[in-house]
């Protein structure tokens, strides 16, 4: 468990942490097995490239939670747009069977949830994300 802490850029000191939740189109249960593992890897790579720190992540069959620390130059909507865009391109390219059927060429719904957290509520969010997997019954 990574505890959020104050970070520094050339022009700012900050502790901006966002809890993001994305759902696939039609809430399909598509994030299982290889797709789940690859999605988590894509999220980590996209964050790493931008100096965003993944504080917590859980991918369920029908939604994904990310808890990230992001510099202030990035708005929450930009963070969501980038993560959803990069992941949709890569996942649909690598798993073309997801393009078929309901949802067509779209991986994600157009909406998302975002909540912000500092030091105090960050631990609560991390516990919530970690507990998600324990409560999930896989459809496999």
N, C-alpha and C positions, 0 to 999 in steps of 0.2 A: 504494500500500500504506500503510495507516494503522497506525502503531505504537502499541500500547496504552501508556498512561501513567497515572500517578496522577491521580485526579479527586477533587473535593471537593464535599460537600454541607454543609449547615448544621451537621450533627452528625458528619460522618465524612470521613476520607480513605480512598480505596480504589483498588484496581486489580483489579476482578473482571471477568473475561472468560470467556464461555461459548462453547464450540463446540457447536452444536446441529445434529442431523441428523434430518430428518423424511422419512418415506416415504409415498407415496400408498397407499391401500387396494389390496391385491393386487399391489403394486409395479408398477402400470400405468405405461406410458410416456406420461404426459399433459403433462409440462412442456416443451413445444416451442413455438416460434414466439411468437404473441401471448400464449398462456397463460403461458409462461416469463417474458416481459417484464413482464406484468401482475403475476405473483406476486412478482417482485423489487421492483416498485414498491410493492405492498401491504406487503411486509415493511419496506421503508424508511420508509413513512409511519407504520406502527404503531410502529416504534422511535422515530422522530422525536417523535411525540406524547408519548412517555413519558420522554424524555431518555436513551434508550438509543442508544449509538453503534455503528453497523455498521462493524466493523473489516474484515470480509471476507464475501463471499457468493458462492456458486455454485449455480445451479439446473441439475441434470441432468435428463434425461427421466424418471427414476424415483426421484429423491430430491433433497433440498435441504440445503445446508450454510449455516449462518449462524454468524458469529463476532462476538459483540456484547459491548460493555462496558456493564455494568448496575449501577446503585446497589445497595447492600446491602439496601435494604428489599424488593427483589424476589427471591424464591426462584427457582432454576432451573426448578422445575416450573411456577411461575406464569408465567414468561417463555414457556415452551413452550406452555402452555395458551392464553395470550393470542395468541401468534403463529399457532398452528394454528387457533384459533377465528376470529380476524379474517380470516385468509386463506381459510379454507374458506367462510365466509359470502360473501365478495366474489367469489371465483373461481367458486363454484357458481352464484351469482346472475348473473354476467356471462357465463359459459360454460355454459348449461344442458345442452348436449350431454354434459357430463361426468357428469351425474346418471344418464344411461341406462346400461344394461348392468351389467357386473360392478362392484360397489362401491356401486351405488345412489346414495343421497343423502349418502354420506360421501366426503370428499376424502382424509383422512389415516388411517393406522392409529392405534390408540389409544396406541401406544408411541412413544418417541423416544430418541435418544442425547444425552447431555450430558457434556461434559468441561470442566474448568476449567483456566485458564491464567493465569500471571503473565507477567512480561517475557520470561523465557528461552524457555519452550516456545511462547509465542504466535507467534513467527516461524516455528517449525516447522509449526504448524497453518495459518498463512496460506499458506505454500508448498504444503502439502498440498492446501488448498482450491483454490488457483490452478492446481495441476497437474491437478486433476480434469477440467477442460474439455479439456485437451490429450490425455488418454487416452480420451476418449469418442468413440465412433463413432455419429453421429446415425442414427436409423432412418428419417429422411425420405426 
